[in-house]
Amino acid sequence: MASCKLTQQYWRHFFAFILLIFSCSAVFSQRLNTTIIPKFYSVNDGLSDRLVTDIVQSRDGFIWLATYNGLNKFDGYEFVVFNDDFNNPNRISNSNIEKLLLSKDEKLLITYQNKISYFDLLDPYTHLVTKVNLSNPENGIKGIVRQISTNKKGDILVLATTQKGTFLHLYTSDNQFKTLFEIQEERKKQSVAASILQLRNGNYLLNDSEKGLRLVSASGKIIKTFYEKDFSVELSKETYPGVPVFMHEDQKGRVWLSFGQHTGVFLFSEKDNTFQIYSRLPSIQNYSQLWEDQQGNLLFAHATGNGNYPDIQNLYCLQSNGILVDFSHLVALVRVLSAFIVRIFTKPLFWASTVA
């Protein structure tokens, strides 16, 4: 678009509180002595914080970077900062941002750290912000909100629980939601961690730190409850049910799962409704992150340590043609990888990180 200043050269940046230039081609991955020329951007260049928590690209081509100290719009030359400062014309509800998502009507959905009672919808063209309240029962939300997400179509989904059930809501418009399904069930714990992934066949994977992982139909019928024995490496009762670090359905319809505290990555088998360890990845390692590019290539990160941003030890790219490539040489550039966007892993790409 004419309004977008981003040119192809800016897809060569590696974002952190810095930006670095490199390529992830398979040839490059075998040539560890290839020169990597970095270009650094810091808070001195206008970035609002050294830690970037998430990155998305809006459909007009601009890059949006979430931080603990505001939202940054990057046009390839400069940063425009959005925060909760009363004197800032580009004001949002909070500065401590957790995640950025894109809705089907091209709005930027902004969720905040430890603020699950609302989210913002920002129009990337006009910069108008709508605050969506999740704590008002008149809006249609039942229960305590556990997750705010979007499906592949960009529908905004809100998962909530009570001690009597689990509820999935769909955002319609004007601060209103409708209930997609309700699972009536008794809970022993008042506080649970829950997350949901809508699959392309319309079903859902619903994980609950009390109830475990379940396959649920579009109407809310429980198709399958997964027990320890349903995983090829049997999980211990001390650590399962647990909280997955990622659940992801790729472009081929494969469903990937990692619990973080367990080694290896699980791949869902629809044939027998079980999760099998993906044997081509080193199974002695803990995997903390998974990303997919526009061509269906997958990048897996093995990390050590606790917290939201553990130290990256290895990177593996499973290409769409089935070839597995070790990208671990990139770990020499950065140890904490917080977020990135990418078109194709085998081309120059945007990454976000924090350098210790």
C-alpha positions as CSV (number, residue, x, y, z in Angstrom):
1,M,0.0,0.0,0.0
2,A,1.1,3.6,-0.6
3,S,0.7,4.5,3.0
4,C,3.1,1.8,4.2
5,K,6.8,2.8,4.4
6,L,8.0,-0.7,5.1
7,T,10.3,-1.9,2.4
8,Q,11.8,-5.4,1.9
9,Q,15.0,-4.3,3.6
10,Y,13.2,-4.0,6.9
11,W,12.3,-7.7,6.8
12,R,16.0,-8.2,7.5
13,H,15.6,-7.0,11.0
14,F,15.8,-9.1,14.2
15,F,13.8,-7.3,16.9
16,A,14.8,-7.2,20.5
17,F,15.4,-4.2,22.4
18,I,17.6,-4.4,19.3
19,L,17.1,-5.5,15.7
20,L,19.5,-7.8,14.0
21,I,19.9,-8.9,10.4
22,F,20.2,-12.5,9.4
23,S,18.9,-15.2,7.2
24,C,17.7,-18.7,8.2
25,S,18.3,-20.5,4.9
26,A,19.2,-24.2,5.1
27,V,22.5,-23.4,3.4
28,F,23.2,-20.7,5.9
29,S,22.4,-23.1,8.8
30,Q,25.4,-25.3,7.7
31,R,27.8,-22.4,7.4
32,L,28.3,-21.2,10.9
33,N,31.1,-18.9,9.9
34,T,28.8,-16.8,7.7
35,T,29.0,-13.1,8.6
36,I,25.9,-11.7,10.3
37,I,25.6,-8.0,10.2
38,P,23.4,-6.6,13.0
39,K,21.5,-3.3,13.1
40,F,20.6,-2.3,16.6
41,Y,17.5,-0.3,17.8
42,S,17.2,0.5,21.4
43,V,15.0,2.6,23.6
44,N,17.2,5.5,22.5
45,D,15.6,5.1,19.1
46,G,12.1,5.5,20.4
47,L,11.2,1.9,21.4
48,S,9.2,2.2,24.6
49,D,10.8,-0.7,26.5
50,R,13.7,-3.2,26.1
51,L,11.4,-6.2,26.4
52,V,9.1,-6.9,23.5
53,T,6.4,-9.3,24.6
54,D,4.6,-9.8,21.2
55,I,4.7,-8.6,17.6
56,V,2.1,-8.6,14.8
57,Q,1.8,-7.0,11.4
58,S,-1.4,-5.3,10.5
59,R,-2.8,-5.6,7.0
60,D,-1.6,-2.2,6.1
61,G,2.0,-3.5,6.5
62,F,2.9,-1.7,9.8
63,I,4.7,-3.6,12.6
64,W,3.2,-3.4,16.1
65,L,5.3,-4.3,19.1
66,A,3.9,-4.9,22.6
67,T,6.0,-4.2,25.6
68,Y,5.6,-3.8,29.4
69,N,5.7,-0.1,28.8
70,G,3.4,0.6,25.9
71,L,2.5,-0.4,22.3
72,N,4.9,0.6,19.5
73,K,3.9,1.2,15.8
74,F,6.9,0.8,13.5
75,D,6.9,2.0,9.9
76,G,10.5,1.0,9.1
77,Y,11.9,4.3,10.2
78,E,10.5,5.4,13.5
79,F,8.3,4.3,16.5
80,V,4.9,5.8,17.5
81,V,4.1,4.9,21.1
82,F,0.7,4.1,22.5
83,N,0.3,4.0,26.3
84,D,-2.0,5.0,29.2
85,D,-0.5,8.4,29.6
86,F,-3.3,11.0,29.8
87,N,-1.3,13.4,27.8
88,N,-0.7,10.9,24.9
89,P,-3.1,11.4,22.0
90,N,-2.5,7.7,21.2
91,R,-3.9,6.4,24.4
92,I,-4.8,2.8,25.3
93,S,-6.2,1.4,28.5
94,N,-3.0,0.1,30.0
95,S,0.8,0.1,29.2
96,N,1.6,-3.3,30.5
97,I,0.8,-5.4,27.4
98,E,0.8,-9.2,27.3
99,K,-0.4,-10.2,23.8
100,L,-1.4,-8.8,20.4
101,L,-3.9,-10.5,18.1
102,L,-5.7,-9.5,14.9
103,S,-9.5,-9.8,14.7
104,K,-11.4,-10.6,11.5
105,D,-12.4,-6.9,11.0
106,E,-8.7,-6.0,11.0
107,K,-8.7,-4.6,14.5
108,L,-5.7,-5.0,16.8
109,L,-6.8,-6.9,20.0
110,I,-4.6,-5.9,23.0
111,T,-4.6,-8.0,26.2
112,Y,-2.8,-6.8,29.3
113,Q,-0.6,-8.4,32.0
114,N,-2.8,-9.5,35.0
115,K,-5.8,-7.6,33.6
116,I,-8.2,-10.3,32.4
117,S,-11.3,-8.2,33.0
118,Y,-11.0,-6.2,29.8
119,F,-9.2,-5.9,26.5
120,D,-8.8,-3.2,23.9
121,L,-9.7,-3.2,20.2
122,L,-7.5,-0.7,18.3
123,D,-8.2,0.4,14.7
124,P,-4.8,0.4,13.0
125,Y,-5.9,3.0,10.4
126,T,-7.7,5.6,12.6
127,H,-6.1,4.7,16.0
128,L,-9.5,4.7,17.6
129,V,-9.7,2.4,20.7
130,T,-12.7,0.5,22.1
131,K,-12.3,-0.9,25.6
132,V,-14.3,-4.2,26.0
133,N,-15.4,-4.9,29.5
134,L,-15.5,-8.6,30.5
135,S,-16.6,-8.2,34.1
136,N,-20.1,-6.9,33.5
137,P,-22.6,-9.8,33.3
138,E,-24.8,-7.7,31.1
139,N,-22.2,-8.1,28.3
140,G,-23.0,-11.9,28.2
141,I,-19.9,-13.2,30.0
142,K,-20.5,-16.0,32.4
143,G,-17.8,-16.9,35.0
144,I,-14.2,-15.8,35.6
145,V,-12.3,-15.1,32.4
146,R,-9.4,-17.5,31.9
147,Q,-8.3,-16.8,28.3
148,I,-8.8,-14.3,25.5
149,S,-7.9,-15.6,22.0
150,T,-8.8,-15.6,18.3
151,N,-9.4,-18.5,16.0
152,K,-8.0,-18.8,12.5
153,K,-10.9,-16.7,11.1
154,G,-10.2,-13.9,13.6
155,D,-13.2,-14.5,15.8
156,I,-12.6,-13.3,19.3
157,L,-13.2,-16.1,21.9
158,V,-13.3,-15.7,25.6
159,L,-13.0,-18.8,27.8
160,A,-14.4,-18.6,31.4
161,T,-15.0,-20.9,34.3
162,T,-17.0,-21.2,37.5
163,Q,-17.2,-23.9,40.1
164,K,-20.2,-25.2,38.2
165,G,-19.0,-25.1,34.7
166,T,-16.9,-24.0,31.7
167,F,-18.1,-21.4,29.2
168,L,-16.9,-20.3,25.7
169,H,-18.1,-16.9,24.5
170,L,-17.9,-15.2,21.1
171,Y,-17.5,-11.5,20.8
172,T,-20.2,-10.1,18.5
173,S,-19.9,-6.3,18.7
174,D,-20.5,-3.3,21.0
175,N,-19.2,-5.0,24.1
176,Q,-21.6,-7.9,23.7
177,F,-20.9,-11.7,23.7
178,K,-22.9,-14.8,23.0
179,T,-22.3,-18.2,24.6
180,L,-21.1,-20.8,22.1
181,F,-21.2,-23.6,24.6
182,E,-21.5,-24.4,28.3
183,I,-20.1,-27.5,30.0
184,Q,-21.8,-28.2,33.3
185,E,-19.3,-29.7,35.7
186,E,-18.4,-29.5,39.4
187,R,-15.0,-28.1,40.4
188,K,-13.0,-28.6,43.6
189,K,-10.7,-25.7,42.9
190,Q,-11.8,-22.2,42.6
191,S,-8.7,-21.0,40.7
192,V,-7.7,-22.9,37.6
193,A,-5.7,-22.3,34.5
194,A,-7.6,-23.0,31.3
195,S,-6.9,-22.6,27.6
196,I,-8.6,-23.5,24.3
197,L,-7.7,-24.1,20.7
198,Q,-10.3,-24.2,18.0
199,L,-9.4,-26.8,15.3
200,R,-10.2,-26.4,11.6
201,N,-12.8,-29.1,11.8
202,G,-14.8,-27.0,14.3
203,N,-13.9,-29.0,17.4
204,Y,-11.8,-27.6,20.3
205,L,-8.9,-28.8,22.4
206,L,-9.7,-27.6,25.9
207,N,-7.1,-27.8,28.6
208,D,-7.8,-27.3,32.3
209,S,-5.4,-27.6,35.1
210,E,-8.0,-29.5,37.1
211,K,-9.9,-31.4,34.5
212,G,-7.0,-32.1,32.1
213,L,-7.0,-32.0,28.3
214,R,-10.3,-32.7,26.5
215,L,-11.5,-32.8,22.9
216,V,-14.8,-30.9,22.7
217,S,-17.3,-30.6,19.9
218,A,-18.5,-27.2,18.5
219,S,-21.6,-27.6,20.6
220,G,-19.7,-28.3,23.8
221,K,-20.0,-32.1,23.9
222,I,-17.0,-33.8,25.4
223,I,-15.7,-36.2,22.7
224,K,-12.6,-37.4,24.6
225,T,-10.9,-36.8,27.9
226,F,-7.2,-37.5,27.7
227,Y,-5.7,-39.4,30.6
228,E,-2.0,-40.1,31.4
229,K,-2.2,-43.3,29.4
230,D,-3.3,-41.4,26.3
231,F,0.2,-40.0,25.9
232,S,2.9,-42.2,24.3
233,V,5.2,-41.2,27.2
234,E,2.9,-41.6,30.1
235,L,2.6,-38.5,32.2
236,S,2.9,-38.5,35.9
237,K,-0.2,-37.7,38.1
238,E,2.0,-35.2,39.9
239,T,2.4,-33.1,36.7
240,Y,-0.8,-33.9,34.8
241,P,-3.3,-32.2,34.5
242,G,-1.0,-29.3,33.8
243,V,-0.6,-26.2,31.8
244,P,0.7,-26.5,28.2
245,V,3.3,-24.0,27.0
246,F,1.8,-24.4,23.5
247,M,-1.1,-26.0,21.6
248,H,-0.9,-25.4,17.9
249,E,-2.7,-26.7,14.8
250,D,-0.5,-26.2,11.7
251,Q,-1.6,-25.6,8.1
252,K,-1.6,-29.3,7.4
253,G,-4.0,-29.9,10.3
254,R,-1.4,-31.4,12.6
255,V,-1.9,-30.6,16.3
256,W,1.3,-30.0,18.4
257,L,1.4,-29.9,22.2
258,S,4.1,-29.3,24.8
259,F,3.6,-29.2,28.5
260,G,7.0,-27.6,29.2
261,Q,7.7,-29.7,32.3
262,H,7.8,-32.8,30.2
263,T,10.4,-33.5,27.6
264,G,9.6,-33.8,23.9
265,V,6.8,-32.5,21.7
266,F,3.5,-34.4,21.3
267,L,1.7,-34.8,18.0
268,F,-2.0,-35.6,18.0
269,S,-3.1,-38.8,16.3
270,E,-6.7,-38.6,15.1
271,K,-6.6,-42.3,14.3
272,D,-6.7,-43.4,17.9
273,N,-7.2,-40.1,19.7
274,T,-3.8,-40.2,21.4
275,F,-0.8,-37.9,21.6
276,Q,2.5,-39.4,20.4
277,I,6.0,-38.0,21.0
278,Y,7.3,-36.6,17.7
279,S,10.4,-38.8,17.4
280,R,12.3,-36.6,14.9
281,L,12.9,-33.9,17.5
282,P,15.3,-34.7,20.4
283,S,12.9,-36.0,23.0
284,I,15.2,-35.4,26.0
285,Q,14.6,-31.7,25.7
286,N,11.9,-29.3,27.0
287,Y,10.2,-27.3,24.3
288,S,8.9,-23.8,25.2
289,Q,7.8,-22.2,21.9
290,L,6.5,-23.1,18.5
291,W,6.0,-20.7,15.5
292,E,4.7,-21.3,12.0
293,D,5.5,-19.2,8.9
294,Q,3.2,-18.5,5.9
295,Q,4.5,-21.5,4.0
296,G,3.8,-24.0,6.8
297,N,7.4,-24.3,8.1
298,L,7.5,-24.9,11.8
299,L,10.2,-23.6,14.3
300,F,10.6,-25.3,17.6
301,A,12.5,-23.8,20.5
302,H,14.2,-25.9,23.2
303,A,14.8,-23.8,26.3
304,T,15.9,-24.2,29.9
305,G,14.9,-22.3,33.0
306,N,11.6,-21.0,34.3
307,G,9.4,-18.0,33.6
308,N,7.8,-16.5,30.6
309,Y,11.1,-16.1,28.7
310,P,13.5,-19.0,29.4
311,D,16.9,-19.3,27.8
312,I,16.9,-20.7,24.3
313,Q,19.3,-23.6,23.9
314,N,18.3,-25.0,20.4
315,L,16.1,-24.1,17.5
316,Y,14.8,-26.7,15.0
317,C,12.9,-25.9,11.8
318,L,10.6,-28.6,10.4
319,Q,10.1,-27.5,6.8
320,S,6.8,-28.0,5.0
321,N,8.6,-30.6,2.7
322,G,9.4,-32.7,5.8
323,I,13.1,-31.8,6.1
324,L,14.2,-31.0,9.6
325,V,16.9,-28.4,9.8
326,D,18.9,-27.4,12.9
327,F,18.9,-23.6,13.4
328,S,20.7,-23.8,16.8
329,H,23.5,-21.6,15.4
330,L,21.2,-18.7,15.9
331,V,21.3,-19.2,19.6
332,A,24.7,-17.5,19.5
333,L,22.9,-14.3,18.6
334,V,20.3,-14.4,21.4
335,R,19.4,-16.6,24.4
336,V,16.0,-15.1,25.3
337,L,13.5,-15.1,22.4
338,S,10.3,-13.3,23.3
339,A,8.3,-12.9,20.0
340,F,8.6,-12.6,16.3
341,I,6.7,-12.4,13.0
342,V,7.9,-14.0,9.8
343,R,6.8,-14.6,6.3
344,I,9.2,-17.5,5.5
345,F,11.7,-18.9,7.9
346,T,14.2,-19.5,5.0
347,K,14.2,-15.8,4.1
348,P,15.1,-12.8,6.2
349,L,12.7,-12.3,9.2
350,F,11.6,-10.2,12.1
351,W,12.3,-11.5,15.6
352,A,12.0,-10.0,19.0
353,S,14.1,-10.7,22.0
354,T,15.8,-9.5,25.0
355,V,19.6,-9.6,25.3
356,A,20.7,-10.3,28.9
